[in-house]
Amino acid sequence: MERLNLPWRHHGTNMTLAEVDELNQRLDLPALHGYWLAVQERTRAILSALDGVDLDAPMEEGPLRQIMLNEGLAHSDAG
């Protein structure tokens, strides 16, 4: 988050207008573009290594929930 000039990791849901304004003022757009390109490249590499069996395998709720919490995609009291 440091490269993007952001003090927190958040997906943006339920941000106040003041938080959105702060994000717009702080965000390093060239760094965001670089991040987007890196995510795109890594996603393509991972997907090219997977097969149908991997993609059809069910995910367990516990590990998935932990990933979402660790990555800032869900709040700890999310249902």
Long-range contacts (C-beta under 8 A, 24 or more apart in sequence): 3-28, 3-31, 3-34, 3-35, 4-28, 4-31, 4-32, 4-35, 5-31, 8-72, 9-71, 9-72, 10-72, 11-72, 11-73
